[in-house]
C-alpha cells in the first residue's frame, strides 16, 4: 500500500510540474501556412508570347518578324 501512495504522489507531482510549466511559458506564435510566392508586380509585362507555341520569353530573346513575335527560328519557319 505505501508503494501505491508513493507512485500516486509522484504522478500528481509530475502533473503539477507540467501544468505550472505550461502556464508559465509564453505562447509561441503559430507558423504561417506555406503560400506560393507571387511574382513581383509588372513581371508579366516584361515577357512576350511566341505567336506559334505561346511560350513566354524575355523581349531581348524574341525574334521579331513583321510585327510578330517568335521564340526561335524553328517557330518562325514552321
MIVO-927501 format. One record per residue: residue in three letters; x, z, y of N, C-alpha, C in turn. Coordinates in steps of 0.02 Angstrom, whole numbers, plus 50000, padded with zeros to 5 digits. Layout:
% residues N
ALAXZYXZYXZY
...
% end
This chain:
% residues 78
UNK500415000049940500005000050000500435000050063
UNK500985003850066501395003750127501704996850140
UNK501844993150086502134986450095501624981750129
UNK500994982250112500474978150142500414979750216
UNK500444986050234500404988050304500994985350344
UNK501584985650314502174983150349502114975550360
UNK501884971950309501794964750316501264963150369
UNK500704966750370500194965650420500464967150490
UNK500864972350498501154973850563501644968350585
UNK502034965750537502494960350554502114954050575
UNK501584952450539501184946450556500854947450624
UNK500574953350636500244954650700500754954550757
UNK501354957250746501874957150796502104950050813
UNK502184946050761502384939050772501844935250810
UNK501214936350792500664932950827500634935150900
UNK500744941550913500754943950982501344940951020
UNK501924940550989502504937451020502364930151038
UNK502084926350991501934919251005501414918451060
UNK500914922751060500394922351110500674923751180
UNK501074928951187501364930551253501854925151274
UNK502224922451228502704917151246502334910851268
UNK501784909351235501384903451253501064904351323
UNK500844910451337500514911651401501014911851459
UNK501634913751446502124914551499502514908151515
UNK502534903451468502914897351482502484892551523
UNK502784889051572502394884451613502184878351571
UNK501614875651588501374869751552501794863751570
UNK502004860051520502404854051533501934848351552
UNK502154843951597501724838351616501624833651557
UNK501034830851553500884826151499501234819551513
UNK501524816451462501854810051473501344804651488
UNK501534800051531501094794451547501064789651488
UNK500494786651477500454781851422500864775651439
UNK501124772651388501534766651397501094760951423
UNK501344757551474500974751951502501444745951504
UNK501144740151505501544734151512501784733551584
UNK502404731451591502674730551658502404724051687
UNK502134724551746501864718651780502434715151818
UNK502424708551821502944705151860502854706651934
UNK503384706351971503334707752043502854702752076
UNK502534704852130502074700352165502434694052188
UNK502104688452180502394682152201502844678952149
UNK502944682152093503394679452042503134672852014
UNK502484672352004502204666151976502244660552027
UNK502264662152090502304656852141502984653552139
UNK503484656752109504154653952107504254649252048
UNK503774648752004503834644351946503384638351954
UNK503584632851922503174626751922503014625051850
UNK502474621451840502234619751773502374612451757
UNK502634611351697502774604651673502114600951663
UNK502064594751686501454590851680501314588851608
UNK501814588651567501724586451497501574592251449
UNK501994597551451501934602851400501704609551428
UNK501564609851493501324615951527501814621751525
UNK502454620451516502954625651517503094627651590
UNK503144634251602503334636551669504094636751674
UNK504344633651727505064633351737505214634551811
UNK505824636851827506004637651897506064630751931
UNK505904630351994505904623852029506584620452028
UNK507124624252028507794621152029507964617751963
UNK507614619551909507734616451844507244610751830
UNK506764609751874506244604751862506494597751879
UNK506204592851846506344585851860505724583051894
UNK505814580651956505254577951995505264570351990
UNK504704567451968504634560151965503954558451993
UNK503924554952048503294552752079502824558652090
UNK503064563952121502664569852137502424573552075
UNK502704572052017502514575351954503114579351930
UNK502974585251905503504589851883503564589551807
UNK504184588851782504334588951711504874594151698
UNK504864596851637505374601951621506004598751594
UNK505964592651567506544589351539506434581751538
UNK506964578151524506914570851517506484569151457
UNK506504573351406506104572051346505354572051363
UNK505124576851405504424576851425504274570951472
UNK504754569151514504644563651560504574557051523
UNK504974556051471504974549751434504424549451381
UNK504114554951365503604554951312502954551851334
% end
